[in-house]
Amino acid sequence: MTKLAIFDCDGTLVDSGATIHRALSETFDRHGLEIPPARESRKVIGLSLTQAMAALLPEAADADHAELAETYKGCFHQARRNGLVEEPLFDGILELLDSFETEGWLLAVATGKSDRGLRLCLESHGLHPRFLSLQTADRHPSKPSPSMALAAMADAGATPAKTVVIGDTSYDMGMAVAAGATGIGAGWGYHDETELIAAGAVAVANDPAEVMAIAREAVNG
């Protein structure tokens, strides 16, 4: 039976926090707003852009959130054109992907990035061909909606019982629970262990090397 591992991108596959915070800082500066501290800003990574702005500025109007999201896109695209986007893979990710593939798992990504942003990120690391299904904010509501996970399972022909979601945020774990899949917390990312467990993670891996054993138990148990 098909086994599927769905990965979040930012904070799980790649460490993009510094680049995202720089783009947020420029966005807020352009709008005359005070940027929240980096730790607070990183808490919204994983949400779709408009939802992330709403989480950072809940008192602002919906139109303002949408405008901020558009400004952020422009800042990020300019940073990419200037060669300033840094999205290094976390240590151990390549080995983890190898382990999943060696054991016959299919791989997918579910992310708040756009199609373009995800493609460029994965291509920069030579990873794009390894993922059967790529689900982004361009076609889905924001996590924790199960939409992205359900679409990835449909692409792979996998059942929720044979699907794990590896992600670093409570939004990833909420998506997994809503889709009936198993959520495995990526403890090397941007939310802490208590948040991940509270959102439904069955376990939190301290590093990528710990994920495989948790995934095996999840689908075999």
C-alpha positions as CSV (number, residue, x, y, z in Angstrom):
1,M,0.0,0.0,0.0
2,T,1.2,3.5,-0.9
3,K,3.0,5.4,1.9
4,L,3.2,9.2,1.6
5,A,5.4,11.7,3.5
6,I,4.2,15.3,3.1
7,F,6.8,17.9,4.0
8,D,6.3,21.6,4.9
9,C,9.0,23.8,3.2
10,D,9.9,26.9,5.2
11,G,11.3,25.8,8.6
12,T,11.2,22.1,7.8
13,L,13.1,21.5,4.5
14,V,14.8,24.9,4.4
15,D,15.9,27.6,6.9
16,S,14.4,30.6,5.3
17,G,13.6,32.5,8.5
18,A,16.2,35.2,8.1
19,T,15.2,36.0,4.5
20,I,11.5,36.1,5.3
21,H,12.1,38.4,8.3
22,R,14.1,40.8,6.1
23,A,11.3,40.9,3.5
24,L,8.7,41.5,6.3
25,S,10.9,44.3,7.7
26,E,11.0,46.0,4.4
27,T,7.3,45.5,3.9
28,F,6.4,47.0,7.2
29,D,8.8,49.9,6.8
30,R,7.2,50.8,3.4
31,H,3.9,51.0,5.2
32,G,5.2,53.0,8.1
33,L,4.6,50.1,10.6
34,E,6.8,48.7,13.3
35,I,8.1,45.2,12.5
36,P,7.4,42.7,15.2
37,P,10.5,40.9,16.7
38,A,12.0,38.1,14.6
39,R,10.8,35.4,17.0
40,E,7.2,36.7,16.8
41,S,7.4,37.1,13.0
42,R,8.7,33.5,12.6
43,K,5.6,32.2,14.3
44,V,3.4,33.1,11.3
45,I,5.7,31.3,8.8
46,G,3.7,28.6,7.2
47,L,0.5,30.5,6.9
48,S,-0.5,31.9,3.5
49,L,0.6,35.5,3.1
50,T,-2.7,37.3,3.8
51,Q,-3.3,35.1,6.8
52,A,0.2,35.8,8.1
53,M,-0.3,39.5,7.9
54,A,-3.7,39.2,9.7
55,A,-1.9,37.3,12.4
56,L,0.7,39.9,12.8
57,L,-1.8,42.9,12.6
58,P,-5.1,41.5,13.7
59,E,-6.5,45.0,14.2
60,A,-6.0,46.0,10.5
61,A,-8.7,45.7,7.9
62,D,-8.7,42.8,5.4
63,A,-7.8,45.1,2.6
64,D,-4.7,46.2,4.5
65,H,-3.7,42.6,5.0
66,A,-4.0,42.0,1.3
67,E,-2.0,45.1,0.4
68,L,0.7,44.1,2.9
69,A,0.8,40.6,1.3
70,E,1.3,42.2,-2.2
71,T,4.1,44.5,-0.9
72,Y,5.8,41.5,0.7
73,K,5.7,39.6,-2.6
74,G,7.4,42.5,-4.3
75,C,10.1,42.8,-1.6
76,F,10.8,39.0,-1.8
77,H,11.0,39.0,-5.6
78,Q,13.4,41.9,-5.5
79,A,15.5,40.2,-3.0
80,R,15.6,37.1,-5.3
81,R,16.6,39.2,-8.3
82,N,19.4,40.7,-6.2
83,G,20.7,37.3,-5.1
84,L,19.8,38.0,-1.5
85,V,17.4,35.0,-0.8
86,E,18.9,32.5,1.5
87,E,17.1,29.2,1.8
88,P,19.6,26.6,2.9
89,L,18.6,23.0,3.6
90,F,18.6,22.0,7.2
91,D,21.3,19.5,8.0
92,G,20.0,15.9,7.6
93,I,17.2,16.7,5.2
94,L,18.8,15.1,2.2
95,E,19.5,11.9,4.2
96,L,15.9,11.9,5.4
97,L,14.6,12.1,1.9
98,D,16.9,9.3,0.8
99,S,15.6,7.2,3.7
100,F,12.0,7.7,2.8
101,E,12.6,6.9,-0.9
102,T,14.8,3.8,-0.1
103,E,11.9,2.4,2.0
104,G,9.4,3.0,-0.9
105,W,7.6,6.2,0.3
106,L,6.3,8.8,-2.0
107,L,7.1,12.4,-1.2
108,A,5.1,15.6,-1.4
109,V,5.3,19.2,-0.3
110,A,2.5,21.3,1.3
111,T,3.5,25.0,1.8
112,G,2.3,28.5,2.2
113,K,4.8,29.5,-0.6
114,S,3.6,30.2,-4.1
115,D,4.1,27.8,-7.0
116,R,6.9,30.0,-8.3
117,G,8.6,30.3,-4.9
118,L,8.4,26.6,-4.2
119,R,9.8,25.7,-7.6
120,L,12.7,28.1,-7.4
121,C,13.5,26.9,-3.8
122,L,13.4,23.2,-4.7
123,E,15.3,23.6,-8.0
124,S,18.1,25.5,-6.2
125,H,18.8,22.3,-4.3
126,G,18.1,19.9,-7.1
127,L,15.0,18.5,-5.2
128,H,12.1,19.4,-7.5
129,P,11.9,16.0,-9.3
130,R,11.8,14.1,-6.0
131,F,8.4,15.2,-5.1
132,L,5.3,13.6,-6.6
133,S,2.9,16.3,-5.5
134,L,3.5,20.0,-4.8
135,Q,0.7,21.9,-3.1
136,T,0.9,25.6,-2.5
137,A,-1.0,28.7,-1.4
138,D,-1.8,29.5,-5.1
139,R,-4.5,26.8,-5.1
140,H,-5.5,26.2,-1.5
141,P,-6.7,27.9,1.6
142,S,-4.1,28.5,4.3
143,K,-3.1,25.8,6.7
144,P,-4.5,24.4,9.0
145,S,-7.1,23.7,6.3
146,P,-6.7,20.0,5.2
147,S,-7.0,21.0,1.5
148,M,-3.3,20.7,0.6
149,A,-2.8,17.4,2.4
150,L,-5.9,15.9,0.9
151,A,-4.8,17.0,-2.6
152,A,-1.4,15.4,-2.1
153,M,-3.0,12.2,-0.9
154,A,-5.2,12.1,-3.9
155,D,-2.2,12.6,-6.2
156,A,-0.3,9.8,-4.5
157,G,-3.2,7.4,-4.1
158,A,-2.5,7.3,-0.4
159,T,-4.9,6.9,2.5
160,P,-4.7,9.1,5.7
161,A,-3.6,6.0,7.7
162,K,-0.5,5.7,5.5
163,T,0.3,9.4,5.3
164,V,2.6,11.4,7.6
165,V,2.9,15.2,7.6
166,I,6.4,16.5,8.7
167,G,6.2,20.2,9.7
168,D,7.6,22.7,12.1
169,T,4.4,24.7,13.0
170,S,1.1,24.1,14.7
171,Y,-0.5,24.9,11.4
172,D,1.1,21.9,9.8
173,M,0.0,19.7,12.7
174,G,-3.5,21.1,12.5
175,M,-3.6,20.3,8.8
176,A,-2.5,16.7,9.4
177,V,-5.2,16.2,12.1
178,A,-7.9,17.7,9.9
179,A,-6.9,15.4,7.0
180,G,-6.8,12.3,9.2
181,A,-3.0,11.9,8.7
182,T,-0.2,11.6,11.3
183,G,1.6,14.8,12.2
184,I,5.3,14.6,13.1
185,G,6.7,17.8,14.5
186,A,10.0,19.2,13.1
187,G,11.6,20.4,16.3
188,W,14.4,22.2,14.4
189,G,11.9,24.7,13.0
190,Y,10.0,27.8,14.2
191,H,7.4,26.6,16.7
192,D,8.3,24.9,19.9
193,E,7.5,21.4,21.1
194,T,4.6,22.3,23.3
195,E,2.9,24.1,20.4
196,L,3.4,21.2,18.1
197,I,2.1,18.6,20.6
198,A,-0.9,20.8,21.5
199,A,-1.8,21.1,17.8
200,G,-1.8,17.3,17.4
201,A,1.7,16.0,16.7
202,V,2.1,12.4,17.7
203,A,5.8,13.2,18.4
204,V,8.4,15.9,17.9
205,A,11.7,14.9,16.3
206,N,14.7,16.9,17.5
207,D,16.4,16.6,14.1
208,P,15.7,14.9,10.8
209,A,17.5,11.7,11.8
210,E,14.7,11.0,14.2
211,V,11.8,11.3,11.8
212,M,12.1,8.0,10.0
213,A,11.5,5.8,13.1
214,I,8.4,7.9,14.0
215,A,7.0,7.6,10.5
216,R,7.5,3.8,10.4
217,E,5.7,3.4,13.7
218,A,2.9,5.7,12.5
219,V,2.0,3.7,9.4
220,N,2.8,0.2,10.8
221,G,1.1,0.7,14.1
